């Protein structure tokens, strides 16, 4: 079973210049753009990345099934283990939308990535995992007779305190 809860703590010490900054927007504008990443924006990034891989649209997990209000969860069920080339397009789609890859690893029948954008951490797993690994929310009950889950699993969370959460979940 793969556990999707991963803490991202990598720092490179390098100064990164964003595309917006390179195009002449000042650092203050770029910082404001980064601060404005909302839960809706994360959902949009997941939708766009999944579409780039030519998968069916993701099914987002209802907020009441998640552990925290500043969390997102989505799954894309497949009949077979996802094609690695299509999965690479999903990862590239996330990177195109500003997500920075912090780590990648293979775990038997699945591959996983940890990405960050602004104050959000996103874990993405592609492959075959147990149904309990894709459950969201509280404790998983016994799932006798269930087949393994095949597809894509996304789980993201906002890093930061309650104020950051309120801003990220506010409706415009």
N, C-alpha and C positions, 0 to 999 in steps of 0.2 A: 504494500500500500504506500502511496506517495502522500506526503503531508504537504499541503500547499501553503502553509503559513511560514513565510521566510522573511527575515528581517534584512533589509538592505542597509549597509553601513559603509559602502566604499567611498573613498575620497581620493582623487588623483593628485590634488595639489596644483593641477594645471588650471589656467584660466581659459574657459571656453568662450568663444564668441559665437553668438547665435546668428542665424540667417537674418533675422530682423535687425540685429545690431549692425551686421555687415552692410545692410542696405541703407544705413543712415539713421535708423531710429536710435535714440540715445539709450544709455543704460537704464535710466529711470523708466522709460517706456517699456523696455524689455522686461524689467523687473515687475512692472505692473501686469504685463501680459502673462508672466509666469504665475503671478499671484492669483490670476483669475481662472485657473483651471478648476472647473466645477465637476461634480459627479456627472452631469449631463455631457460635458465635454469628454470625459473618460468613456462614457457610453458611445459617443460618436466616434471616438478613436477606435474602439473595439469593432464597431459596425464596419467602418471603413477598412480596417485591416483584414477582417474576415472576408469582406467582399473582394479585396485584392487577391486573396487566396482562392477565390471562386468557390467558397463554401456557402451552404445555406445560411440565412441570417441567424445571428445568435439569439438564444432565449435568455433573457435577463432574469435573474433571481429576484423575487419580490423582497422589498426592504424588510418586511417583518420576518423573513427567514434568515436574514443576515445577523451577525453578532453585534455590529455597530452601525450607527446611522451613516458613518462616513466610509462605507464599504460598498464595493460593487462586485457582482458575481454574474458570470455568463457561461453558457455551455452551448456547444454545437455538436450534436450527436451525429455519428457517421456509421455506415454499415460495416466499414472496415477501418483498419488503422489508417489515419490520414497520410496522404502522399507527402513525402519529405519536401519535394519541390513546392508544393502548394503551401506547406507550413512555412517554408522559407519566405514566401511572398507575404504571409501574415506578419512575420517578424519584421520584414522590410517595410511593410505598411505602417507598423507601429513606429519604427525608426523615422520614417518619412514625416510622421506627425509629431516628432519631437521627443519620443521616448528613447532614453539612453539604456543600452544593454549593460547590465552590471555583471551578469553571469549566465552561463548556459551549461547544461549537463544532460547526460543520458542516463536513464535509470531503467534498464531492462527493456520493457515494451513501450517506454515513453521517453519523450524529451521534454526538458523544461527550461524556461528562461525567466530571469528576474530583470525587470526593467523599471526605470524611474523617470518621472516627468514632474517638474516642479516639486511639490511635496507629496506626490503620489507614488506608491510602490505597486507594481503590477506583476503578478506571477501568472505565467502562461504555460500550460502543459498540453502537449499533443501526443496522442497515442492511445494505448489501452491501459486503463486503470480500474480499480475496483469502484463499484457504485458508491461505497462509503467515502472514497477519496473526493468525490464530486458533490458530496452533500454539503449544504450550507446551513449554518445556524448551530443549534444545540447538539447534544449527543446523538449519535447515529444508532438507531435501533437495529436489531438483527435483521439482515436482509437475505434470508434463505432463498435459494433458487434463482436469484437475480444473476443475469449475465454481466460480464465485465462491461464497463462503459468504454466506448470507442469514440474518439472525437477530440474536441478542443475544450479546454477548461480555462477560464480567466477568473482570477480573484485579485482585486485591488483594494487598497486601503489608503486613506489619507494619513500621512505622518504629521503629527502635531496635536495641539490641544483642542479644546472645545470651541474656541473662537474660530480656529481654522475650519472646523467641521461646520459650524453655522454658516460661514461664508460660502463654503463649497456646496452646500445642499440648498442654499437659498434659491428661490425661483426669481428670475428677472422680472 
